[in-house]
Amino acid sequence: MTRKTVRIAMNGVTGRMGYRQHLVRSILAIREQGGLDLGDGTVLWPEPVLVGRREHALQEIAEHHHLTHWSTDLDAVLADETIDIYFDAQVTSAREEAIRKAIAAGKHIYTEKPSATGLDAALALARLARNAGIKHGVVQDKIFLPGLLKLKRLIDGGFFGEILSVRGEFGYWVFEGDWQDAQRPSWNYRAEDGGGIVVDMFPHWEYVLHELFGRVTTVQSHVTTHIPQRWDEHGKPYAATADDAAYGIFQLEGGAVAQINSSWTVRVNRDELVEFQVDGTHGSAVAGLRNCRMQHRSATPKPVWNPDLPVTHSFRDQWQEVPDNDTYDNGFKAQWELFLRHVALDDPYTWDLLAGARGVQLAELGLKSSAEGRRYDVPELSL
Ligand SMILES: NC(=O)c1ccc[n+]([C@@H]2O[C@H](COP(=O)([O-])OP(=O)(O)OC[C@H]3O[C@@H](n4cnc5c(N)ncnc54)[C@H](O)[C@@H]3O)[C@@H](O)[C@H]2O)c1
């Protein structure tokens, strides 16, 4: 085996996603497994160069993981010809400028979603990347989750018949930060810093719906800020200017309708933090992050509405667990591996900056729909 090094500038590795999912669970995990076997006698060896604003935080991470390269000077890192890929997991509002610079420096781009805070900027990045002839990818991790992979298996196997509707429930209580620390960063609740649940979650719903059921053709939403004041990382109160809940209805190509609630102000009475119920003429399924259960039409009970009688059986128990039939890797790592193969071998890769722009488009139209109280068509994007 020959080892080929791929050097990746990783910006935002001190953050939640950058550190845990991308550095530790993806890039370092690939190194722990001996690199990425390209199947042609070559092993790709990712070498992260940590980039950020706080030297001591970068140094601490580097030392903890026995890494030797870190820098607070993005321009210098981008000017380094040995760097192949620029990865961005910064706060969303800082992303566009950094990606522009990285494209101009000729680096391949891999980025967290949303790729930008507005559609014009997201499309501009996709065009710049295409014109520069570089490879580019946007994180779309949810479709690599075991629960959704099992759901996809049911769809591909024809289990549902005609799919009629999708009901998504996402959310949990994010503490306000006064009497218990908030478990998400405070910028998520400030519109001026790129926060808000629509900008955060609609990009995910766009590719989940698109890949599993059909392109989103219309959006209608009600978006709100239920909790107007929160407390930041330093215990200081601030005005929560961004939305913390969104109630959306999406029509899909092919005729199905999807209805997804996204909320940071809801307490969990579900098995998983996100669940999608899919109802079809021949069967239904409920998929979460890891699990998926199904009910075929031949095993569907026949409830009769009668509030005078107590329910005598458990509807929940009448569903069947979809077996694993496979081993599932971390979704972020799985997508990183596909992107690295795309860079090294030119393998096909569809989750690019144009796909990322579709997510930004849905978020933008979702916010507009709510502000104006009307349903919006979602035009098909092209470059
Ligand atoms: N794919 C997913 O499931 C998923 C989940 C959560 C967040 N995200 C995305 O990942 C990105 C990072 O989110 P996070 O939750 O890790 O955030 P975070 O606040 O934990 O981390 C943000 C990172 O950006 C850096 N940064 C750069 N400029 C900054 C500035 N001006 N102010 C504050 N921080 C700055 C921070 O140092 C830190 O490294 C966001 O774009 C978010 O949308 C994706």
The ligand as a Gaussian input file, in Angstrom:
#p B3LYP/6-31G(d) Opt

LIG

0 1
 N      -24.718000      19.327000      10.295000
 C      -25.293000      19.529000      11.458000
 O      -26.056000      18.717000      11.936000
 C      -25.035000      20.791000      12.216000
 C      -25.417000      20.884000      13.562000
 C      -25.128000      22.055000      14.263000
 C      -24.486000      23.106000      13.629000
 N      -24.138000      22.991000      12.301000
 C      -23.458000      24.097000      11.612000
 O      -22.092000      24.103000      12.017000
 C      -21.615000      25.444000      12.141000
 C      -21.013000      25.643000      13.531000
 O      -22.000000      25.423000      14.496000
 P      -21.610000      25.023000      16.008000
 O      -22.878000      24.603000      16.649000
 O      -20.455000      24.103000      15.991000
 O      -21.185000      26.448000      16.589000
 P      -20.106000      26.815000      17.717000
 O      -20.503000      28.142000      18.224000
 O      -19.952000      25.688000      18.689000
 O      -18.730000      26.916000      16.908000
 C      -18.479000      28.001000      16.057000
 C      -17.028000      28.020000      15.595000
 O      -16.834000      29.182000      14.782000
 C      -15.755000      29.981000      15.310000
 N      -16.012000      31.389000      14.986000
 C      -15.491000      32.034000      13.925000
 N      -15.911000      33.297000      13.888000
 C      -16.717000      33.478000      14.938000
 C      -17.461000      34.586000      15.433000
 N      -17.436000      35.763000      14.813000
 N      -18.210000      34.396000      16.551000
 C      -18.249000      33.202000      17.189000
 N      -17.561000      32.115000      16.738000
 C      -16.799000      32.252000      15.647000
 C      -15.714000      29.610000      16.772000
 O      -14.457000      29.879000      17.310000
 C      -16.024000      28.110000      16.750000
 O      -14.873000      27.375000      16.398000
 C      -22.813000      26.348000      11.847000
 O      -22.735000      26.815000      10.524000
 C      -24.015000      25.444000      11.981000
 O      -25.072000      25.807000      11.113000
 C      -24.395000      21.855000      11.607000

